[in-house]
Amino acid sequence: MKVRVVVVDSDVISLNGIFAGAILHRLQIMRARRGLGLAGGRVESAGRLKDMDKLPFENRTALITGSSRGIGRSIALSFARHGADIVVNHHRQGGSSEAGAKQLCDEVRALGRRAFVVRADISVKDSVKGLFEETKREFDRLDFLILNAARAPFKPIERLLERELRQLVETNYLGNIFCIQAALPLLEKTQGKIVFISSLGSRFYNPAYPLGSMKAAMESVVRDTAESLGGRGISVNGVCAGIVKTDSFKVLRQYMEEIDRMPEGLFVEPEEVADVVMFLCSPAGRGIRGQTLVVDRGLSNSLYRSVAVK
C-alpha cells in the first residue's frame, strides 16, 4: 500500500488517500479553534486544497434555514467570513427570532458581504416557494443550501398531541424536502451543495426528544438524494451534531440529568459544527457524498464511560 507523507502547518502526518478527507476535516476543526486556518495545506491524492485565506466562497451565496440563532447563526457567519453572501431565514414574526435575524444580517454586512432576511415557514410549501423566489430575485444564484431549521416539543412521543405530531413531520421532514425541491433549479446552475444538520437523537435515545426520529428520516434522505442528485452535479451530505451549547441545550438539561455529570469537554460549540459544514462545502470536501459526519467531541464513542458514570 502506497503511503504519502504530507506536511500541513508543520504537522507531519502519514496517511493514504482513503483517509485524507477525514484527517483534514479533523485538522480544520483544530486549526479553526486556534484561529490558524489550513493555509498551504495539500494532499496530493485528494487534490489540491485551496488556500483558506483566499475566501473560497467569494461571490457565492448560502441560504441557511433557521439561521437567526444557534447553529444556523454560526454557520451563516462562517460562510460570510469565507466570502459568501447570505440569505438569513427565520420563522416567527417579531420577538427574538426577528431581532436575531436582523442583527445577523447587520453582522454579515459588516464583514463586507451582502445579506438579506426572509421570513418563511418551511412547513408551508408556498412559503418555501417564496423563500427561493426572493433568493433568486436578490442574488440570482444559490450555491449552498443548509437545512438547519427544526421545531419540536420536548415531550415523549406517546404524549404528543395530533397537532404536535403534524408539526413534527411537516417542519422537520416535509419542510426540508420542500426546500430541496424548490432549490434545485438554482443549485443545478451552480453545481451546488446541500448540507443537512442532524443530531445524535437520530441514532441514540434521548428522553423527551421526538425530533430524533425526524433527524433519522432526513439522514436517509441525505443518502437517497446524494445518489439521485449526484448526476445533476449537486452534492448532498449531513452533519450530526452532539450536545451543542445553544438555547436548546438549556432546555435539554431539564430532561437529561446526566448532562450535569458530563465533562465540559464533551459539549460542542456551534462554531465547531460550522467548521465541518465549511469543509463539506469547500473543494476539500468534494469527494464526500451521501455521508453524515458526526461532530460530538467523541461523546457517541464513549457510551460505556457514560454508563459507568451513571
C-alpha positions as CSV (number, residue, x, y, z in Angstrom):
1,M,0.0,0.0,0.0
2,K,1.4,3.3,-1.1
3,V,1.7,5.9,1.7
4,R,2.4,9.6,1.3
5,V,3.8,11.9,4.0
6,V,2.1,15.3,4.0
7,V,3.2,18.4,5.8
8,V,0.4,20.7,7.0
9,D,1.3,23.7,9.1
10,S,4.4,21.9,10.5
11,D,2.5,18.8,11.5
12,V,3.8,15.7,9.7
13,I,1.1,13.1,9.1
14,S,1.3,9.7,7.5
15,L,-1.8,8.9,5.5
16,N,-3.2,7.3,2.4
17,G,-5.8,8.8,0.0
18,I,-8.7,7.0,1.6
19,F,-8.4,8.8,4.9
20,A,-7.1,12.1,3.6
21,G,-10.5,13.8,3.8
22,A,-11.3,12.6,7.3
23,I,-7.9,13.7,8.7
24,L,-8.1,17.1,7.0
25,H,-11.6,17.5,8.4
26,R,-10.3,17.0,11.9
27,L,-7.3,19.3,11.3
28,Q,-9.6,22.0,10.1
29,I,-11.5,22.0,13.3
30,M,-8.3,22.1,15.3
31,R,-6.8,24.9,13.3
32,A,-10.1,26.9,13.3
33,R,-10.3,26.6,17.1
34,R,-6.8,28.1,17.4
35,G,-7.5,30.6,14.7
36,L,-4.8,29.3,12.4
37,G,-6.6,28.0,9.3
38,L,-5.2,25.5,6.9
39,A,-3.2,27.8,4.6
40,G,-0.9,26.0,2.3
41,G,-2.1,22.5,3.3
42,R,-2.1,20.0,0.5
43,V,-2.9,16.3,-0.1
44,E,-1.8,15.1,-3.5
45,S,-4.1,12.0,-3.5
46,A,-7.2,14.1,-2.8
47,G,-6.3,17.0,-5.0
48,R,-5.1,20.4,-4.0
49,L,-6.6,22.3,-1.1
50,K,-7.2,25.9,-1.9
51,D,-5.6,28.4,0.4
52,M,-8.3,29.0,3.0
53,D,-7.1,32.6,3.4
54,K,-8.3,33.4,-0.2
55,L,-12.0,33.4,0.7
56,P,-13.0,30.2,-1.1
57,F,-16.7,31.2,-1.1
58,E,-16.4,34.7,-2.5
59,N,-19.1,35.7,-5.0
60,R,-21.2,32.7,-3.9
61,T,-24.5,32.6,-2.0
62,A,-25.5,30.5,1.0
63,L,-29.1,30.0,2.3
64,I,-29.3,28.7,5.9
65,T,-32.8,27.9,7.2
66,G,-33.4,28.7,10.8
67,S,-30.4,31.0,11.0
68,S,-31.5,33.7,13.5
69,R,-29.7,31.9,16.3
70,G,-27.7,28.9,17.5
71,I,-26.0,26.6,15.0
72,G,-27.6,28.3,12.0
73,R,-26.3,31.7,13.0
74,S,-22.8,30.3,13.4
75,I,-22.9,28.7,10.0
76,A,-24.1,31.9,8.4
77,L,-21.3,34.0,10.0
78,S,-18.7,31.4,9.0
79,F,-19.9,31.4,5.4
80,A,-19.7,35.2,5.4
81,R,-16.2,35.2,6.8
82,H,-15.2,32.9,4.0
83,G,-16.6,35.3,1.4
84,A,-20.2,34.2,0.8
85,D,-23.3,36.3,0.6
86,I,-26.1,35.2,2.9
87,V,-29.8,34.6,2.9
88,V,-30.9,34.7,6.5
89,N,-34.1,32.8,7.2
90,H,-36.3,32.8,10.3
91,H,-39.9,31.7,11.0
92,R,-41.6,33.8,13.8
93,Q,-42.7,37.3,13.3
94,G,-41.4,39.7,15.9
95,G,-39.7,38.8,19.2
96,S,-36.2,37.4,19.5
97,S,-36.4,35.4,16.2
98,E,-36.9,38.5,14.0
99,A,-34.5,40.6,16.1
100,G,-31.8,37.9,15.9
101,A,-32.2,37.6,12.1
102,K,-31.8,41.4,11.6
103,Q,-28.8,41.5,13.9
104,L,-27.2,38.6,12.0
105,C,-27.8,40.4,8.7
106,D,-26.1,43.5,10.1
107,E,-23.1,41.5,11.2
108,V,-22.8,39.8,7.8
109,R,-22.9,43.2,6.1
110,A,-20.2,44.5,8.5
111,L,-18.0,41.7,7.1
112,G,-18.4,43.2,3.6
113,R,-20.9,40.7,2.4
114,R,-24.4,41.1,1.1
115,A,-27.2,39.7,3.2
116,F,-31.0,39.9,3.4
117,V,-33.7,38.4,5.7
118,V,-36.6,36.3,4.5
119,R,-39.3,35.2,7.0
120,A,-40.6,31.9,5.8
121,D,-42.2,28.8,7.4
122,I,-40.6,25.8,5.7
123,S,-43.5,23.6,6.7
124,V,-45.7,25.5,4.2
125,K,-44.9,24.8,0.6
126,D,-46.0,28.2,-0.7
127,S,-43.8,29.9,1.9
128,V,-40.8,27.9,0.8
129,K,-41.5,28.8,-2.8
130,G,-41.5,32.5,-1.8
131,L,-38.2,32.0,0.1
132,F,-36.4,30.8,-3.1
133,E,-38.1,33.2,-5.4
134,E,-36.7,36.1,-3.2
135,T,-33.3,34.4,-3.2
136,K,-33.3,34.3,-7.0
137,R,-34.6,37.9,-7.2
138,E,-31.9,39.2,-4.8
139,F,-28.8,37.2,-5.8
140,D,-29.8,35.3,-8.9
141,R,-27.9,32.3,-7.7
142,L,-27.6,29.7,-4.9
143,D,-24.5,27.7,-4.2
144,F,-25.1,26.3,-0.7
145,L,-28.4,25.2,0.9
146,I,-28.0,24.4,4.6
147,L,-31.1,22.7,6.1
148,N,-30.8,23.7,9.7
149,A,-34.4,24.8,10.7
150,A,-36.1,22.5,13.3
151,R,-39.1,22.7,15.5
152,A,-40.4,20.1,18.1
153,P,-41.6,20.0,21.6
154,F,-39.6,18.3,24.4
155,K,-42.1,15.6,25.1
156,P,-42.2,11.8,24.8
157,I,-43.7,10.6,21.5
158,E,-46.6,8.8,23.3
159,R,-47.7,12.1,24.8
160,L,-47.7,14.1,21.6
161,L,-50.9,15.7,20.5
162,E,-52.1,15.3,16.9
163,R,-51.2,18.9,16.1
164,E,-47.7,18.4,17.6
165,L,-47.2,15.2,15.5
166,R,-48.2,17.0,12.4
167,Q,-45.9,19.9,13.2
168,L,-43.1,17.5,13.9
169,V,-43.4,15.9,10.4
170,E,-44.3,18.9,8.4
171,T,-41.4,21.1,9.7
172,N,-38.6,18.6,10.2
173,Y,-39.3,16.2,7.3
174,L,-41.6,17.6,4.7
175,G,-40.2,21.2,5.1
176,N,-36.7,20.1,4.3
177,I,-37.9,18.2,1.3
178,F,-39.9,21.2,0.1
179,C,-36.6,23.2,0.4
180,I,-34.6,20.7,-1.6
181,Q,-37.3,20.7,-4.4
182,A,-37.5,24.4,-4.6
183,A,-33.7,24.9,-4.6
184,L,-33.0,22.5,-7.4
185,P,-33.3,25.0,-10.3
186,L,-30.8,27.3,-8.7
187,L,-28.4,24.6,-7.4
188,E,-28.2,22.9,-10.8
189,K,-26.9,26.1,-12.3
190,T,-24.0,26.4,-9.8
191,Q,-23.3,22.6,-9.2
192,G,-24.3,23.5,-5.6
193,K,-24.2,21.7,-2.3
194,I,-26.8,20.7,0.3
195,V,-25.9,20.0,3.9
196,F,-28.5,18.8,6.4
197,I,-27.9,19.5,10.2
198,S,-28.7,16.4,12.2
199,S,-28.2,15.4,15.8
200,L,-27.3,12.4,17.9
201,G,-31.0,11.9,18.6
202,S,-31.1,10.3,15.2
203,R,-29.0,7.4,16.5
204,F,-29.4,7.2,20.2
205,Y,-32.2,7.5,22.7
206,N,-32.8,10.9,24.2
207,P,-35.7,11.4,26.6
208,A,-38.5,13.7,25.5
209,Y,-36.8,14.2,22.1
210,P,-39.2,13.2,19.3
211,L,-37.2,15.3,16.9
212,G,-34.6,12.5,16.8
213,S,-37.0,10.3,14.6
214,M,-37.2,13.1,12.0
215,K,-33.4,13.6,12.0
216,A,-33.0,9.9,11.3
217,A,-35.5,10.1,8.5
218,M,-33.6,13.0,7.0
219,E,-30.3,11.2,7.2
220,S,-31.9,8.6,5.0
221,V,-33.0,11.4,2.6
222,V,-29.3,12.6,2.5
223,R,-28.2,9.2,1.3
224,D,-31.1,9.0,-1.3
225,T,-30.7,12.5,-2.7
226,A,-26.9,12.2,-2.8
227,E,-27.4,9.4,-5.3
228,S,-30.3,10.9,-7.3
229,L,-28.9,14.4,-7.5
230,G,-25.3,13.5,-7.9
231,G,-25.7,13.1,-11.7
232,R,-27.0,16.7,-11.8
233,G,-23.8,18.0,-10.2
234,I,-25.3,18.5,-6.7
235,S,-23.7,17.0,-3.7
236,V,-25.6,16.2,-0.5
237,N,-24.2,15.5,2.9
238,G,-25.1,15.9,6.6
239,V,-23.5,16.9,9.9
240,C,-24.7,15.1,13.0
241,A,-24.1,17.4,16.0
242,G,-23.6,16.2,19.5
243,I,-24.7,18.2,22.6
244,V,-24.3,21.8,21.3
245,K,-24.2,24.9,23.5
246,T,-27.3,26.6,22.2
247,D,-30.6,27.7,23.8
248,S,-31.9,24.1,23.3
249,F,-29.0,22.9,25.5
250,K,-30.5,24.7,28.5
251,V,-33.9,23.0,27.9
252,L,-32.3,19.6,27.4
253,R,-30.7,19.8,30.8
254,Q,-34.2,19.7,32.4
255,Y,-34.8,16.2,30.8
256,M,-31.3,14.7,31.0
257,E,-29.8,14.9,34.5
258,E,-26.8,13.1,33.1
259,I,-25.7,16.2,31.4
260,D,-24.6,17.8,34.7
261,R,-22.2,14.9,35.3
262,M,-20.6,15.0,31.8
263,P,-17.2,16.6,31.4
264,E,-17.3,20.1,29.9
265,G,-15.1,18.9,27.1
266,L,-17.9,16.8,25.6
267,F,-20.1,19.8,24.8
268,V,-19.8,21.1,21.3
269,E,-19.6,24.8,20.3
270,P,-21.8,25.9,17.4
271,E,-18.7,27.1,15.6
272,E,-17.4,23.5,15.5
273,V,-20.4,22.4,13.6
274,A,-20.0,25.3,11.3
275,D,-16.3,24.3,10.7
276,V,-17.4,20.9,9.3
277,V,-20.1,22.5,7.1
278,M,-17.4,24.8,5.6
279,F,-15.3,21.7,5.0
280,L,-18.1,19.8,3.2
281,C,-18.8,22.9,1.1
282,S,-15.2,23.6,0.2
283,P,-13.2,22.0,-2.6
284,A,-11.6,19.8,0.0
285,G,-14.9,18.0,0.7
286,R,-15.8,17.3,-2.9
287,G,-15.1,13.5,-2.6
288,I,-17.7,13.1,0.2
289,R,-21.2,12.3,-1.0
290,G,-24.2,10.9,1.0
291,Q,-22.4,10.9,4.3
292,T,-23.4,12.4,7.7
293,L,-20.3,13.4,9.6
294,V,-20.5,13.3,13.4
295,V,-19.3,16.3,15.4
296,D,-19.7,15.3,19.1
297,R,-16.2,15.6,20.6
298,G,-16.3,11.8,21.0
299,L,-19.5,11.6,23.0
300,S,-21.0,8.8,21.0
301,N,-17.7,7.0,21.1
302,S,-17.7,6.9,24.9
303,L,-21.0,5.4,25.8
304,Y,-19.5,2.8,28.1
305,R,-17.8,5.5,30.1
306,S,-21.2,7.4,30.3
307,V,-22.9,4.3,31.6
308,A,-20.2,3.8,34.1
309,V,-20.5,7.3,35.4
310,K,-24.2,6.9,35.7
